[in-house]
Amino acid sequence: MPYFIAFQGENEGEYWKTVIDMISDFVSTYIIIIFVFLFDVLVTCFSAYYDDKQGILITDNKDIFMQYFQGWFVIDMITSIPITLIE
């Protein structure tokens, strides 16, 4: 934003068009990032993990989800909520 304020042409219409384009790009990037975080939650719900206590690879979806839910699920979901879009 400071670059456009300092170096853009004198035509105010061009300036605001550029600012709107920047905001549009930011919102598009923000939405993509939110979907990447949500996709990460989905993938983690179905990713097998290694149980150190039993010494085996856990591949049962119910066990995987319960392990994830008891650990990082709540934190991942909170960070994935698009608060600025909800406002």
PyMOL Python script that loads the backbone (N, CA, C, O; Angstrom):
from pymol import cmd

cmd.read_pdbstr("""\
ATOM      1  N   MET A   1       0.807  -1.195   0.000  1.00  0.00           N
ATOM      2  CA  MET A   1       0.000   0.000   0.000  1.00  0.00           C
ATOM      3  C   MET A   1       0.857   1.270   0.000  1.00  0.00           C
ATOM      4  O   MET A   1       0.556   2.175  -0.779  1.00  0.00           O
ATOM      5  N   PRO A   2       1.901   1.395   0.819  1.00  0.00           N
ATOM      6  CA  PRO A   2       2.705   2.625   0.805  1.00  0.00           C
ATOM      7  C   PRO A   2       3.338   2.898  -0.560  1.00  0.00           C
ATOM      8  O   PRO A   2       3.482   4.054  -0.958  1.00  0.00           O
ATOM      9  N   TYR A   3       3.713   1.842  -1.274  1.00  0.00           N
ATOM     10  CA  TYR A   3       4.297   2.019  -2.604  1.00  0.00           C
ATOM     11  C   TYR A   3       3.309   2.732  -3.513  1.00  0.00           C
ATOM     12  O   TYR A   3       3.676   3.675  -4.214  1.00  0.00           O
ATOM     13  N   PHE A   4       2.070   2.290  -3.506  1.00  0.00           N
ATOM     14  CA  PHE A   4       1.071   2.884  -4.397  1.00  0.00           C
ATOM     15  C   PHE A   4       0.724   4.308  -3.992  1.00  0.00           C
ATOM     16  O   PHE A   4       0.431   5.144  -4.847  1.00  0.00           O
ATOM     17  N   ILE A   5       0.755   4.588  -2.709  1.00  0.00           N
ATOM     18  CA  ILE A   5       0.498   5.952  -2.259  1.00  0.00           C
ATOM     19  C   ILE A   5       1.611   6.887  -2.738  1.00  0.00           C
ATOM     20  O   ILE A   5       1.341   8.008  -3.171  1.00  0.00           O
ATOM     21  N   ALA A   6       2.850   6.427  -2.661  1.00  0.00           N
ATOM     22  CA  ALA A   6       3.989   7.284  -2.982  1.00  0.00           C
ATOM     23  C   ALA A   6       4.287   7.372  -4.472  1.00  0.00           C
ATOM     24  O   ALA A   6       4.664   8.444  -4.946  1.00  0.00           O
ATOM     25  N   PHE A   7       4.133   6.284  -5.234  1.00  0.00           N
ATOM     26  CA  PHE A   7       4.665   6.251  -6.582  1.00  0.00           C
ATOM     27  C   PHE A   7       3.640   6.129  -7.704  1.00  0.00           C
ATOM     28  O   PHE A   7       4.016   6.196  -8.874  1.00  0.00           O
ATOM     29  N   GLN A   8       2.392   5.956  -7.398  1.00  0.00           N
ATOM     30  CA  GLN A   8       1.409   5.825  -8.469  1.00  0.00           C
ATOM     31  C   GLN A   8       1.109   7.188  -9.092  1.00  0.00           C
ATOM     32  O   GLN A   8       1.400   8.240  -8.524  1.00  0.00           O
ATOM     33  N   GLY A   9       0.518   7.120 -10.279  1.00  0.00           N
ATOM     34  CA  GLY A   9       0.239   8.337 -11.034  1.00  0.00           C
ATOM     35  C   GLY A   9      -0.696   9.283 -10.299  1.00  0.00           C
ATOM     36  O   GLY A   9      -1.277   8.942  -9.268  1.00  0.00           O
ATOM     37  N   GLU A  10      -0.821  10.443 -10.840  1.00  0.00           N
ATOM     38  CA  GLU A  10      -1.612  11.489 -10.225  1.00  0.00           C
ATOM     39  C   GLU A  10      -3.108  11.240 -10.383  1.00  0.00           C
ATOM     40  O   GLU A  10      -3.918  11.845  -9.679  1.00  0.00           O
ATOM     41  N   ASN A  11      -3.469  10.370 -11.286  1.00  0.00           N
ATOM     42  CA  ASN A  11      -4.867  10.104 -11.533  1.00  0.00           C
ATOM     43  C   ASN A  11      -5.444   9.295 -10.367  1.00  0.00           C
ATOM     44  O   ASN A  11      -5.071   8.142 -10.150  1.00  0.00           O
ATOM     45  N   GLU A  12      -6.353   9.915  -9.628  1.00  0.00           N
ATOM     46  CA  GLU A  12      -6.908   9.271  -8.438  1.00  0.00           C
ATOM     47  C   GLU A  12      -7.703   8.020  -8.789  1.00  0.00           C
ATOM     48  O   GLU A  12      -7.736   7.073  -8.004  1.00  0.00           O
ATOM     49  N   GLY A  13      -8.338   8.000  -9.947  1.00  0.00           N
ATOM     50  CA  GLY A  13      -9.094   6.827 -10.376  1.00  0.00           C
ATOM     51  C   GLY A  13      -8.211   5.606 -10.546  1.00  0.00           C
ATOM     52  O   GLY A  13      -8.588   4.498 -10.164  1.00  0.00           O
ATOM     53  N   GLU A  14      -7.027   5.813 -11.121  1.00  0.00           N
ATOM     54  CA  GLU A  14      -6.081   4.701 -11.279  1.00  0.00           C
ATOM     55  C   GLU A  14      -5.627   4.185  -9.922  1.00  0.00           C
ATOM     56  O   GLU A  14      -5.487   2.978  -9.721  1.00  0.00           O
ATOM     57  N   TYR A  15      -5.400   5.103  -8.996  1.00  0.00           N
ATOM     58  CA  TYR A  15      -4.945   4.718  -7.665  1.00  0.00           C
ATOM     59  C   TYR A  15      -5.965   3.794  -7.007  1.00  0.00           C
ATOM     60  O   TYR A  15      -5.605   2.725  -6.513  1.00  0.00           O
ATOM     61  N   TRP A  16      -7.230   4.198  -6.996  1.00  0.00           N
ATOM     62  CA  TRP A  16      -8.246   3.388  -6.322  1.00  0.00           C
ATOM     63  C   TRP A  16      -8.479   2.068  -7.036  1.00  0.00           C
ATOM     64  O   TRP A  16      -8.787   1.064  -6.394  1.00  0.00           O
ATOM     65  N   LYS A  17      -8.337   2.053  -8.346  1.00  0.00           N
ATOM     66  CA  LYS A  17      -8.460   0.796  -9.083  1.00  0.00           C
ATOM     67  C   LYS A  17      -7.349  -0.157  -8.659  1.00  0.00           C
ATOM     68  O   LYS A  17      -7.586  -1.353  -8.488  1.00  0.00           O
ATOM     69  N   THR A  18      -6.149   0.362  -8.490  1.00  0.00           N
ATOM     70  CA  THR A  18      -5.014  -0.448  -8.058  1.00  0.00           C
ATOM     71  C   THR A  18      -5.221  -0.948  -6.630  1.00  0.00           C
ATOM     72  O   THR A  18      -4.924  -2.104  -6.329  1.00  0.00           O
ATOM     73  N   VAL A  19      -5.726  -0.090  -5.756  1.00  0.00           N
ATOM     74  CA  VAL A  19      -5.988  -0.487  -4.368  1.00  0.00           C
ATOM     75  C   VAL A  19      -7.043  -1.586  -4.322  1.00  0.00           C
ATOM     76  O   VAL A  19      -6.896  -2.556  -3.578  1.00  0.00           O
ATOM     77  N   ILE A  20      -8.091  -1.444  -5.100  1.00  0.00           N
ATOM     78  CA  ILE A  20      -9.146  -2.457  -5.142  1.00  0.00           C
ATOM     79  C   ILE A  20      -8.599  -3.769  -5.679  1.00  0.00           C
ATOM     80  O   ILE A  20      -8.954  -4.834  -5.175  1.00  0.00           O
ATOM     81  N   ASP A  21      -7.741  -3.711  -6.693  1.00  0.00           N
ATOM     82  CA  ASP A  21      -7.112  -4.929  -7.213  1.00  0.00           C
ATOM     83  C   ASP A  21      -6.252  -5.604  -6.143  1.00  0.00           C
ATOM     84  O   ASP A  21      -6.259  -6.829  -6.021  1.00  0.00           O
ATOM     85  N   MET A  22      -5.509  -4.800  -5.366  1.00  0.00           N
ATOM     86  CA  MET A  22      -4.687  -5.355  -4.295  1.00  0.00           C
ATOM     87  C   MET A  22      -5.541  -6.039  -3.246  1.00  0.00           C
ATOM     88  O   MET A  22      -5.215  -7.140  -2.802  1.00  0.00           O
ATOM     89  N   ILE A  23      -6.629  -5.400  -2.844  1.00  0.00           N
ATOM     90  CA  ILE A  23      -7.513  -5.980  -1.837  1.00  0.00           C
ATOM     91  C   ILE A  23      -8.138  -7.264  -2.371  1.00  0.00           C
ATOM     92  O   ILE A  23      -8.258  -8.251  -1.645  1.00  0.00           O
ATOM     93  N   SER A  24      -8.533  -7.247  -3.634  1.00  0.00           N
ATOM     94  CA  SER A  24      -9.109  -8.439  -4.252  1.00  0.00           C
ATOM     95  C   SER A  24      -8.101  -9.589  -4.256  1.00  0.00           C
ATOM     96  O   SER A  24      -8.458 -10.730  -3.962  1.00  0.00           O
ATOM     97  N   ASP A  25      -6.854  -9.292  -4.586  1.00  0.00           N
ATOM     98  CA  ASP A  25      -5.804 -10.315  -4.561  1.00  0.00           C
ATOM     99  C   ASP A  25      -5.586 -10.848  -3.151  1.00  0.00           C
ATOM    100  O   ASP A  25      -5.392 -12.048  -2.956  1.00  0.00           O
ATOM    101  N   PHE A  26      -5.620  -9.942  -2.160  1.00  0.00           N
ATOM    102  CA  PHE A  26      -5.434 -10.354  -0.774  1.00  0.00           C
ATOM    103  C   PHE A  26      -6.555 -11.284  -0.330  1.00  0.00           C
ATOM    104  O   PHE A  26      -6.299 -12.316   0.290  1.00  0.00           O
ATOM    105  N   VAL A  27      -7.792 -10.925  -0.644  1.00  0.00           N
ATOM    106  CA  VAL A  27      -8.932 -11.754  -0.248  1.00  0.00           C
ATOM    107  C   VAL A  27      -8.863 -13.112  -0.934  1.00  0.00           C
ATOM    108  O   VAL A  27      -9.139 -14.133  -0.305  1.00  0.00           O
ATOM    109  N   SER A  28      -8.503 -13.140  -2.197  1.00  0.00           N
ATOM    110  CA  SER A  28      -8.371 -14.406  -2.913  1.00  0.00           C
ATOM    111  C   SER A  28      -7.294 -15.282  -2.270  1.00  0.00           C
ATOM    112  O   SER A  28      -7.497 -16.481  -2.079  1.00  0.00           O
ATOM    113  N   THR A  29      -6.171 -14.691  -1.945  1.00  0.00           N
ATOM    114  CA  THR A  29      -5.090 -15.433  -1.294  1.00  0.00           C
ATOM    115  C   THR A  29      -5.536 -15.924   0.077  1.00  0.00           C
ATOM    116  O   THR A  29      -5.234 -17.056   0.455  1.00  0.00           O
ATOM    117  N   TYR A  30      -6.245 -15.094   0.819  1.00  0.00           N
ATOM    118  CA  TYR A  30      -6.730 -15.457   2.153  1.00  0.00           C
ATOM    119  C   TYR A  30      -7.681 -16.651   2.072  1.00  0.00           C
ATOM    120  O   TYR A  30      -7.588 -17.571   2.884  1.00  0.00           O
ATOM    121  N   ILE A  31      -8.581 -16.642   1.113  1.00  0.00           N
ATOM    122  CA  ILE A  31      -9.527 -17.747   0.949  1.00  0.00           C
ATOM    123  C   ILE A  31      -8.790 -19.035   0.593  1.00  0.00           C
ATOM    124  O   ILE A  31      -9.129 -20.101   1.106  1.00  0.00           O
ATOM    125  N   ILE A  32      -7.800 -18.950  -0.267  1.00  0.00           N
ATOM    126  CA  ILE A  32      -7.011 -20.133  -0.626  1.00  0.00           C
ATOM    127  C   ILE A  32      -6.297 -20.681   0.604  1.00  0.00           C
ATOM    128  O   ILE A  32      -6.265 -21.896   0.803  1.00  0.00           O
ATOM    129  N   ILE A  33      -5.729 -19.817   1.424  1.00  0.00           N
ATOM    130  CA  ILE A  33      -5.034 -20.254   2.631  1.00  0.00           C
ATOM    131  C   ILE A  33      -5.997 -20.946   3.595  1.00  0.00           C
ATOM    132  O   ILE A  33      -5.650 -21.970   4.185  1.00  0.00           O
ATOM    133  N   ILE A  34      -7.191 -20.404   3.758  1.00  0.00           N
ATOM    134  CA  ILE A  34      -8.192 -21.018   4.628  1.00  0.00           C
ATOM    135  C   ILE A  34      -8.527 -22.421   4.134  1.00  0.00           C
ATOM    136  O   ILE A  34      -8.605 -23.357   4.930  1.00  0.00           O
ATOM    137  N   PHE A  35      -8.727 -22.575   2.818  1.00  0.00           N
ATOM    138  CA  PHE A  35      -9.028 -23.897   2.278  1.00  0.00           C
ATOM    139  C   PHE A  35      -7.864 -24.864   2.448  1.00  0.00           C
ATOM    140  O   PHE A  35      -8.084 -26.058   2.647  1.00  0.00           O
ATOM    141  N   VAL A  36      -6.640 -24.376   2.374  1.00  0.00           N
ATOM    142  CA  VAL A  36      -5.471 -25.238   2.602  1.00  0.00           C
ATOM    143  C   VAL A  36      -5.469 -25.731   4.049  1.00  0.00           C
ATOM    144  O   VAL A  36      -5.211 -26.910   4.293  1.00  0.00           O
ATOM    145  N   PHE A  37      -5.751 -24.850   5.010  1.00  0.00           N
ATOM    146  CA  PHE A  37      -5.817 -25.265   6.411  1.00  0.00           C
ATOM    147  C   PHE A  37      -6.930 -26.283   6.639  1.00  0.00           C
ATOM    148  O   PHE A  37      -6.729 -27.270   7.348  1.00  0.00           O
ATOM    149  N   LEU A  38      -8.099 -26.054   6.047  1.00  0.00           N
ATOM    150  CA  LEU A  38      -9.203 -26.999   6.201  1.00  0.00           C
ATOM    151  C   LEU A  38      -8.878 -28.340   5.541  1.00  0.00           C
ATOM    152  O   LEU A  38      -9.240 -29.394   6.064  1.00  0.00           O
ATOM    153  N   PHE A  39      -8.201 -28.302   4.402  1.00  0.00           N
ATOM    154  CA  PHE A  39      -7.777 -29.528   3.736  1.00  0.00           C
ATOM    155  C   PHE A  39      -6.778 -30.291   4.613  1.00  0.00           C
ATOM    156  O   PHE A  39      -6.807 -31.520   4.674  1.00  0.00           O
ATOM    157  N   ASP A  40      -5.905 -29.555   5.282  1.00  0.00           N
ATOM    158  CA  ASP A  40      -4.942 -30.177   6.193  1.00  0.00           C
ATOM    159  C   ASP A  40      -5.661 -30.897   7.333  1.00  0.00           C
ATOM    160  O   ASP A  40      -5.262 -31.996   7.718  1.00  0.00           O
ATOM    161  N   VAL A  41      -6.709 -30.294   7.872  1.00  0.00           N
ATOM    162  CA  VAL A  41      -7.489 -30.945   8.929  1.00  0.00           C
ATOM    163  C   VAL A  41      -8.105 -32.229   8.394  1.00  0.00           C
ATOM    164  O   VAL A  41      -8.066 -33.264   9.060  1.00  0.00           O
ATOM    165  N   LEU A  42      -8.669 -32.168   7.202  1.00  0.00           N
ATOM    166  CA  LEU A  42      -9.288 -33.341   6.604  1.00  0.00           C
ATOM    167  C   LEU A  42      -8.271 -34.458   6.372  1.00  0.00           C
ATOM    168  O   LEU A  42      -8.540 -35.616   6.692  1.00  0.00           O
ATOM    169  N   VAL A  43      -7.128 -34.123   5.830  1.00  0.00           N
ATOM    170  CA  VAL A  43      -6.090 -35.126   5.563  1.00  0.00           C
ATOM    171  C   VAL A  43      -5.586 -35.731   6.870  1.00  0.00           C
ATOM    172  O   VAL A  43      -5.374 -36.941   6.952  1.00  0.00           O
ATOM    173  N   THR A  44      -5.394 -34.905   7.884  1.00  0.00           N
ATOM    174  CA  THR A  44      -4.896 -35.396   9.164  1.00  0.00           C
ATOM    175  C   THR A  44      -5.894 -36.342   9.826  1.00  0.00           C
ATOM    176  O   THR A  44      -5.495 -37.260  10.543  1.00  0.00           O
ATOM    177  N   CYS A  45      -7.192 -36.126   9.590  1.00  0.00           N
ATOM    178  CA  CYS A  45      -8.216 -37.023  10.144  1.00  0.00           C
ATOM    179  C   CYS A  45      -8.084 -38.443   9.611  1.00  0.00           C
ATOM    180  O   CYS A  45      -8.538 -39.383  10.264  1.00  0.00           O
ATOM    181  N   PHE A  46      -7.481 -38.622   8.454  1.00  0.00           N
ATOM    182  CA  PHE A  46      -7.387 -39.941   7.833  1.00  0.00           C
ATOM    183  C   PHE A  46      -5.947 -40.417   7.637  1.00  0.00           C
ATOM    184  O   PHE A  46      -5.706 -41.378   6.907  1.00  0.00           O
ATOM    185  N   SER A  47      -4.994 -39.754   8.281  1.00  0.00           N
ATOM    186  CA  SER A  47      -3.588 -40.148   8.145  1.00  0.00           C
ATOM    187  C   SER A  47      -3.197 -41.095   9.270  1.00  0.00           C
ATOM    188  O   SER A  47      -3.387 -40.794  10.448  1.00  0.00           O
ATOM    189  N   ALA A  48      -2.656 -42.226   8.895  1.00  0.00           N
ATOM    190  CA  ALA A  48      -2.229 -43.211   9.888  1.00  0.00           C
ATOM    191  C   ALA A  48      -1.120 -42.628  10.756  1.00  0.00           C
ATOM    192  O   ALA A  48      -0.382 -41.737  10.334  1.00  0.00           O
ATOM    193  N   TYR A  49      -1.019 -43.143  11.962  1.00  0.00           N
ATOM    194  CA  TYR A  49       0.048 -42.703  12.864  1.00  0.00           C
ATOM    195  C   TYR A  49       0.673 -43.914  13.537  1.00  0.00           C
ATOM    196  O   TYR A  49       0.077 -44.988  13.603  1.00  0.00           O
ATOM    197  N   TYR A  50       1.856 -43.721  14.024  1.00  0.00           N
ATOM    198  CA  TYR A  50       2.606 -44.788  14.678  1.00  0.00           C
ATOM    199  C   TYR A  50       2.408 -44.696  16.186  1.00  0.00           C
ATOM    200  O   TYR A  50       2.701 -43.663  16.789  1.00  0.00           O
ATOM    201  N   ASP A  51       1.913 -45.764  16.795  1.00  0.00           N
ATOM    202  CA  ASP A  51       1.705 -45.812  18.241  1.00  0.00           C
ATOM    203  C   ASP A  51       2.954 -46.376  18.899  1.00  0.00           C
ATOM    204  O   ASP A  51       3.285 -47.549  18.725  1.00  0.00           O
ATOM    205  N   ASP A  52       3.637 -45.537  19.650  1.00  0.00           N
ATOM    206  CA  ASP A  52       4.888 -45.950  20.297  1.00  0.00           C
ATOM    207  C   ASP A  52       4.661 -47.005  21.383  1.00  0.00           C
ATOM    208  O   ASP A  52       5.498 -47.886  21.578  1.00  0.00           O
ATOM    209  N   LYS A  53       3.533 -46.914  22.088  1.00  0.00           N
ATOM    210  CA  LYS A  53       3.277 -47.857  23.183  1.00  0.00           C
ATOM    211  C   LYS A  53       3.103 -49.284  22.669  1.00  0.00           C
ATOM    212  O   LYS A  53       3.651 -50.232  23.233  1.00  0.00           O
ATOM    213  N   GLN A  54       2.331 -49.422  21.590  1.00  0.00           N
ATOM    214  CA  GLN A  54       2.076 -50.756  21.038  1.00  0.00           C
ATOM    215  C   GLN A  54       3.102 -51.152  19.979  1.00  0.00           C
ATOM    216  O   GLN A  54       3.263 -52.333  19.674  1.00  0.00           O
ATOM    217  N   GLY A  55       3.785 -50.174  19.429  1.00  0.00           N
ATOM    218  CA  GLY A  55       4.787 -50.436  18.408  1.00  0.00           C
ATOM    219  C   GLY A  55       4.198 -50.811  17.057  1.00  0.00           C
ATOM    220  O   GLY A  55       4.811 -51.557  16.293  1.00  0.00           O
ATOM    221  N   ILE A  56       3.002 -50.289  16.760  1.00  0.00           N
ATOM    222  CA  ILE A  56       2.351 -50.601  15.489  1.00  0.00           C
ATOM    223  C   ILE A  56       1.856 -49.332  14.811  1.00  0.00           C
ATOM    224  O   ILE A  56       1.748 -48.268  15.421  1.00  0.00           O
ATOM    225  N   LEU A  57       1.562 -49.485  13.533  1.00  0.00           N
ATOM    226  CA  LEU A  57       0.985 -48.397  12.754  1.00  0.00           C
ATOM    227  C   LEU A  57      -0.534 -48.491  12.849  1.00  0.00           C
ATOM    228  O   LEU A  57      -1.118 -49.518  12.501  1.00  0.00           O
ATOM    229  N   ILE A  58      -1.168 -47.430  13.317  1.00  0.00           N
ATOM    230  CA  ILE A  58      -2.626 -47.410  13.469  1.00  0.00           C
ATOM    231  C   ILE A  58      -3.239 -46.918  12.161  1.00  0.00           C
ATOM    232  O   ILE A  58      -2.950 -45.809  11.712  1.00  0.00           O
ATOM    233  N   THR A  59      -4.088 -47.751  11.550  1.00  0.00           N
ATOM    234  CA  THR A  59      -4.713 -47.399  10.270  1.00  0.00           C
ATOM    235  C   THR A  59      -6.235 -47.362  10.339  1.00  0.00           C
ATOM    236  O   THR A  59      -6.880 -47.029   9.345  1.00  0.00           O
ATOM    237  N   ASP A  60      -6.820 -47.691  11.476  1.00  0.00           N
ATOM    238  CA  ASP A  60      -8.265 -47.652  11.631  1.00  0.00           C
ATOM    239  C   ASP A  60      -8.727 -46.194  11.717  1.00  0.00           C
ATOM    240  O   ASP A  60      -8.245 -45.436  12.559  1.00  0.00           O
ATOM    241  N   ASN A  61      -9.657 -45.807  10.848  1.00  0.00           N
ATOM    242  CA  ASN A  61     -10.090 -44.404  10.771  1.00  0.00           C
ATOM    243  C   ASN A  61     -10.667 -43.898  12.093  1.00  0.00           C
ATOM    244  O   ASN A  61     -10.431 -42.748  12.465  1.00  0.00           O
ATOM    245  N   LYS A  62     -11.415 -44.733  12.803  1.00  0.00           N
ATOM    246  CA  LYS A  62     -11.996 -44.303  14.078  1.00  0.00           C
ATOM    247  C   LYS A  62     -10.891 -44.007  15.097  1.00  0.00           C
ATOM    248  O   LYS A  62     -10.938 -42.992  15.792  1.00  0.00           O
ATOM    249  N   ASP A  63      -9.913 -44.882  15.178  1.00  0.00           N
ATOM    250  CA  ASP A  63      -8.799 -44.674  16.106  1.00  0.00           C
ATOM    251  C   ASP A  63      -7.969 -43.449  15.725  1.00  0.00           C
ATOM    252  O   ASP A  63      -7.526 -42.694  16.591  1.00  0.00           O
ATOM    253  N   ILE A  64      -7.767 -43.264  14.432  1.00  0.00           N
ATOM    254  CA  ILE A  64      -7.012 -42.097  13.955  1.00  0.00           C
ATOM    255  C   ILE A  64      -7.722 -40.813  14.340  1.00  0.00           C
ATOM    256  O   ILE A  64      -7.103 -39.884  14.861  1.00  0.00           O
ATOM    257  N   PHE A  65      -9.046 -40.762  14.079  1.00  0.00           N
ATOM    258  CA  PHE A  65      -9.790 -39.544  14.396  1.00  0.00           C
ATOM    259  C   PHE A  65      -9.827 -39.287  15.894  1.00  0.00           C
ATOM    260  O   PHE A  65      -9.680 -38.143  16.325  1.00  0.00           O
ATOM    261  N   MET A  66     -10.020 -40.330  16.696  1.00  0.00           N
ATOM    262  CA  MET A  66     -10.065 -40.134  18.146  1.00  0.00           C
ATOM    263  C   MET A  66      -8.726 -39.618  18.678  1.00  0.00           C
ATOM    264  O   MET A  66      -8.697 -38.750  19.552  1.00  0.00           O
ATOM    265  N   GLN A  67      -7.625 -40.147  18.155  1.00  0.00           N
ATOM    266  CA  GLN A  67      -6.302 -39.669  18.557  1.00  0.00           C
ATOM    267  C   GLN A  67      -6.124 -38.200  18.168  1.00  0.00           C
ATOM    268  O   GLN A  67      -5.640 -37.393  18.961  1.00  0.00           O
ATOM    269  N   TYR A  68      -6.517 -37.868  16.954  1.00  0.00           N
ATOM    270  CA  TYR A  68      -6.407 -36.482  16.466  1.00  0.00           C
ATOM    271  C   TYR A  68      -7.333 -35.564  17.254  1.00  0.00           C
ATOM    272  O   TYR A  68      -6.950 -34.445  17.597  1.00  0.00           O
ATOM    273  N   PHE A  69      -8.554 -36.028  17.547  1.00  0.00           N
ATOM    274  CA  PHE A  69      -9.528 -35.222  18.279  1.00  0.00           C
ATOM    275  C   PHE A  69      -9.034 -34.927  19.694  1.00  0.00           C
ATOM    276  O   PHE A  69      -9.267 -33.835  20.212  1.00  0.00           O
ATOM    277  N   GLN A  70      -8.370 -35.866  20.309  1.00  0.00           N
ATOM    278  CA  GLN A  70      -7.857 -35.678  21.664  1.00  0.00           C
ATOM    279  C   GLN A  70      -6.591 -34.822  21.684  1.00  0.00           C
ATOM    280  O   GLN A  70      -6.180 -34.343  22.741  1.00  0.00           O
ATOM    281  N   GLY A  71      -5.985 -34.633  20.538  1.00  0.00           N
ATOM    282  CA  GLY A  71      -4.746 -33.863  20.481  1.00  0.00           C
ATOM    283  C   GLY A  71      -4.906 -32.495  19.841  1.00  0.00           C
ATOM    284  O   GLY A  71      -5.260 -31.523  20.507  1.00  0.00           O
ATOM    285  N   TRP A  72      -4.642 -32.430  18.544  1.00  0.00           N
ATOM    286  CA  TRP A  72      -4.532 -31.159  17.837  1.00  0.00           C
ATOM    287  C   TRP A  72      -5.805 -30.701  17.126  1.00  0.00           C
ATOM    288  O   TRP A  72      -5.818 -29.599  16.577  1.00  0.00           O
ATOM    289  N   PHE A  73      -6.864 -31.493  17.112  1.00  0.00           N
ATOM    290  CA  PHE A  73      -8.051 -31.169  16.325  1.00  0.00           C
ATOM    291  C   PHE A  73      -8.650 -29.809  16.683  1.00  0.00           C
ATOM    292  O   PHE A  73      -8.920 -28.993  15.802  1.00  0.00           O
ATOM    293  N   VAL A  74      -8.853 -29.571  17.974  1.00  0.00           N
ATOM    294  CA  VAL A  74      -9.485 -28.315  18.407  1.00  0.00           C
ATOM    295  C   VAL A  74      -8.626 -27.119  18.001  1.00  0.00           C
ATOM    296  O   VAL A  74      -9.150 -26.122  17.505  1.00  0.00           O
ATOM    297  N   ILE A  75      -7.333 -27.210  18.204  1.00  0.00           N
ATOM    298  CA  ILE A  75      -6.429 -26.113  17.843  1.00  0.00           C
ATOM    299  C   ILE A  75      -6.449 -25.889  16.329  1.00  0.00           C
ATOM    300  O   ILE A  75      -6.514 -24.748  15.872  1.00  0.00           O
ATOM    301  N   ASP A  76      -6.393 -26.973  15.552  1.00  0.00           N
ATOM    302  CA  ASP A  76      -6.422 -26.853  14.095  1.00  0.00           C
ATOM    303  C   ASP A  76      -7.727 -26.242  13.602  1.00  0.00           C
ATOM    304  O   ASP A  76      -7.711 -25.422  12.683  1.00  0.00           O
ATOM    305  N   MET A  77      -8.847 -26.622  14.189  1.00  0.00           N
ATOM    306  CA  MET A  77     -10.131 -26.068  13.759  1.00  0.00           C
ATOM    307  C   MET A  77     -10.249 -24.587  14.109  1.00  0.00           C
ATOM    308  O   MET A  77     -10.757 -23.798  13.313  1.00  0.00           O
ATOM    309  N   ILE A  78      -9.782 -24.213  15.294  1.00  0.00           N
ATOM    310  CA  ILE A  78      -9.830 -22.792  15.685  1.00  0.00           C
ATOM    311  C   ILE A  78      -8.999 -21.946  14.740  1.00  0.00           C
ATOM    312  O   ILE A  78      -9.414 -20.852  14.357  1.00  0.00           O
ATOM    313  N   THR A  79      -7.826 -22.440  14.358  1.00  0.00           N
ATOM    314  CA  THR A  79      -6.973 -21.665  13.460  1.00  0.00           C
ATOM    315  C   THR A  79      -7.480 -21.682  12.022  1.00  0.00           C
ATOM    316  O   THR A  79      -7.061 -20.856  11.212  1.00  0.00           O
ATOM    317  N   SER A  80      -8.375 -22.610  11.696  1.00  0.00           N
ATOM    318  CA  SER A  80      -8.890 -22.704  10.337  1.00  0.00           C
ATOM    319  C   SER A  80     -10.158 -21.885  10.122  1.00  0.00           C
ATOM    320  O   SER A  80     -10.595 -21.721   8.983  1.00  0.00           O
ATOM    321  N   ILE A  81     -10.753 -21.372  11.185  1.00  0.00           N
ATOM    322  CA  ILE A  81     -11.995 -20.611  11.057  1.00  0.00           C
ATOM    323  C   ILE A  81     -11.684 -19.257  10.429  1.00  0.00           C
ATOM    324  O   ILE A  81     -10.846 -18.517  10.946  1.00  0.00           O
ATOM    325  N   PRO A  82     -12.342 -18.924   9.329  1.00  0.00           N
ATOM    326  CA  PRO A  82     -12.097 -17.621   8.673  1.00  0.00           C
ATOM    327  C   PRO A  82     -12.814 -16.482   9.392  1.00  0.00           C
ATOM    328  O   PRO A  82     -13.869 -16.032   8.946  1.00  0.00           O
ATOM    329  N   ILE A  83     -12.246 -16.017  10.496  1.00  0.00           N
ATOM    330  CA  ILE A  83     -12.892 -15.016  11.334  1.00  0.00           C
ATOM    331  C   ILE A  83     -13.168 -13.720  10.575  1.00  0.00           C
ATOM    332  O   ILE A  83     -14.233 -13.127  10.742  1.00  0.00           O
ATOM    333  N   THR A  84     -12.243 -13.279   9.757  1.00  0.00           N
ATOM    334  CA  THR A  84     -12.450 -12.023   9.029  1.00  0.00           C
ATOM    335  C   THR A  84     -13.579 -12.136   8.004  1.00  0.00           C
ATOM    336  O   THR A  84     -14.229 -11.137   7.696  1.00  0.00           O
ATOM    337  N   LEU A  85     -13.822 -13.332   7.474  1.00  0.00           N
ATOM    338  CA  LEU A  85     -14.931 -13.504   6.543  1.00  0.00           C
ATOM    339  C   LEU A  85     -16.256 -13.608   7.276  1.00  0.00           C
ATOM    340  O   LEU A  85     -17.297 -13.252   6.725  1.00  0.00           O
ATOM    341  N   ILE A  86     -16.233 -14.088   8.506  1.00  0.00           N
ATOM    342  CA  ILE A  86     -17.462 -14.195   9.303  1.00  0.00           C
ATOM    343  C   ILE A  86     -17.925 -12.821   9.754  1.00  0.00           C
ATOM    344  O   ILE A  86     -19.125 -12.557   9.821  1.00  0.00           O
ATOM    345  N   GLU A  87     -16.969 -11.941  10.065  1.00  0.00           N
ATOM    346  CA  GLU A  87     -17.313 -10.591  10.520  1.00  0.00           C
ATOM    347  C   GLU A  87     -18.125  -9.914   9.473  1.00  0.00           C
ATOM    348  O   GLU A  87     -18.524  -8.763   9.650  1.00  0.00           O
TER     349      GLU A  87
END
""", "prot")
cmd.dss("prot")
cmd.show_as("cartoon", "prot")
cmd.util.cbc("prot")
cmd.orient("prot")
